[in-house]
Amino acid sequence: MASVAAAMQERGFVVTGSDQNVYPPMSTFLESRQIIVQSGYREGNLDHHPDLVVIGNAISRGNPEAETVLDRKLRYCSLPEVLKECFLRGKRSLVVTGTHGKTTTTSLLTWVFEHAGLNPSFLIGGIPTNLGQGARFTDSEWFILEGDEYDTAFFDKRSKFVHYLPEVAILNNLEFDHADIFANLGEIQTSFRRLLNLVPRNGLVLANGDDPNLGPLLDLRHCPVKRFGLGERNDSRATGVTLSATESAFRSGEEQYVLPLVGELNVRNALAVVACARHCGLADRQIQSAFSTFQGVRRRMEVRGEVGGVAVVDDFGHHPTAIRETLRALRVKFAGRRLWAVFEPRSNTTRRNVFQGELADALERADRVVVAEVARLEQLRPEERLNPERLMQDLRLAGRPAAYLSSVDAILDHVSNEVRPGDVVCLFSNGGFGNIHERLMGRLAECAGVV
């Protein structure tokens, strides 16, 4: 929403907005664009009679502004509808989907096109460092989008990506997630089938051929399908994979690729980009040139700083698989160093017990674990809730010192008292987490006597 708001303002629209809790990096991003954000939802925020109200998918009935929109019969729509009707028609839309890696893959694909001089439009659920913003609208024929399977709005329960007119659909992977709107994996697969049904006959489906949850979706007759992955049966295969503390390398066909991202998860992301870029006519040398200059994405394994010998890493991970793969990658990047995982169970899935065992399995990849108080636990039925006590018990049985702490202040006290030079602290959250990243670095500076 914030990225599109900025892009709309660049096109001459007067844009304002409302949100309950705006936090960096989006809050500072909006401030830099001089877009006014009202804190909290109130009927009076609509007294200027906007020509169109774009209602985000976090808004539900009972929200004061949503109710006012309906009462006053104001014109309204969802964000995906704005994109489809105002920007996507007539474009060549490349849609990146999957449970994990969407933001990084979309950012990398966009940078490949940008670096090649194609000036693509894009919409990304994060801020790529190379691009400085998460959305841009140009006159280019190319539009690259991160395709989210979450629902569109309270008045449209289809996944957002069904609005994106895909010419190429990239399916990175598929797991159960979003337990607040999907009952099981089968429902998510149904949503992805709806997306694939929209790919035209002159388009392409690119799918992770190593993912068993995607296999049942790929028996398509209306458009071409190509599989990518590490397995031998894939059409586009990564071989000779090597991982180091600063980069990852692999071969695709006869071409060697090297990118400044760490971990096998990023090899798979990059392989999807290679397959898509080649399909769209880019040369291998253009792809590698872009890889060499890619600077990553904010809040995706982002090293915020190192203070007193302690590295602080910010990561958006909130699904057990994402947490596990990030910790695996950090083991490569910071080999031999003691690794902390500080996790905030904030998403609608991790607040529930659907991943009770999986969370323990993922977090035990760290040497020390801290779990913040489960957000909004009182909103869930007792039988649905994540059990923090059991999570702590499972981690301790696995030999991992673990603490469940009720506030950011308590976490800061615990970590700053127990951390030692050489440690790496990775903070996992899909929210602001009480600005814990900056506060922790400040506390570490105090402890180290750094001015």
Summary of the structure (lengths in Angstrom):
residues: 451
radius of gyration: 22.0
end to end distance: 37.9
largest distance: 65.5
contacts: 1523
relative contact order: 0.09
helix: 37%
strand: 24%
